[in-house]
Amino acid sequence: MKKANYLARQTEKQAEKGKAIPLSVATTFAQLQQYSDDMKKAFTKKLPLADFSNVWVVKVEYDCITISVDSATMANHLRMMSDDYLRALIEQSERFRRIKKLKFITTYI
């Protein structure tokens, strides 16, 4: 492995230290991925014809989950039916037992 010159720019030095994602970021990503997978299973049972492929859990707080969707229409639907979806989440997995509120944001890809 080539070592960065001591005169190298800061970005070159950082590149040499490794391109691996820090463990805390990787762990957080894995947890959010697991929450998203469980959420998609629960939501698909509730509304089997809907496409939840672009629906992701992006933030987990103690009693609230923030969910990203790719359309305003989907976000509005989920907001109106949030109590039903919250019940479906709690039935799906133990990890959602403490959740009391769902927040929805629209992320355009």
ChimeraX attribute file (.defattr): number of C-alpha atoms within 10 A of each C-alpha:
attribute: neighborCount
match mode: 1-to-1
recipient: residues
	/A:1	4
	/A:2	5
	/A:3	9
	/A:4	15
	/A:5	10
	/A:6	9
	/A:7	8
	/A:8	10
	/A:9	10
	/A:10	10
	/A:11	9
	/A:12	14
	/A:13	15
	/A:14	12
	/A:15	11
	/A:16	13
	/A:17	11
	/A:18	9
	/A:19	8
	/A:20	8
	/A:21	9
	/A:22	9
	/A:23	9
	/A:24	9
	/A:25	10
	/A:26	12
	/A:27	12
	/A:28	14
	/A:29	13
	/A:30	12
	/A:31	14
	/A:32	17
	/A:33	15
	/A:34	13
	/A:35	21
	/A:36	20
	/A:37	16
	/A:38	17
	/A:39	24
	/A:40	21
	/A:41	16
	/A:42	21
	/A:43	22
	/A:44	14
	/A:45	13
	/A:46	15
	/A:47	11
	/A:48	11
	/A:49	8
	/A:50	11
	/A:51	12
	/A:52	18
	/A:53	11
	/A:54	13
	/A:55	23
	/A:56	22
	/A:57	22
	/A:58	18
	/A:59	14
	/A:60	16
	/A:61	10
	/A:62	9
	/A:63	12
	/A:64	15
	/A:65	20
	/A:66	16
	/A:67	21
	/A:68	21
	/A:69	23
	/A:70	17
	/A:71	15
	/A:72	14
	/A:73	11
	/A:74	19
	/A:75	21
	/A:76	14
	/A:77	10
	/A:78	20
	/A:79	16
	/A:80	11
	/A:81	11
	/A:82	17
	/A:83	14
	/A:84	13
	/A:85	20
	/A:86	22
	/A:87	16
	/A:88	19
	/A:89	23
	/A:90	17
	/A:91	13
	/A:92	18
	/A:93	14
	/A:94	9
	/A:95	12
	/A:96	21
	/A:97	14
	/A:98	12
	/A:99	17
	/A:100	14
	/A:101	13
	/A:102	17
	/A:103	15
	/A:104	21
	/A:105	19
	/A:106	16
	/A:107	15
	/A:108	10
	/A:109	7
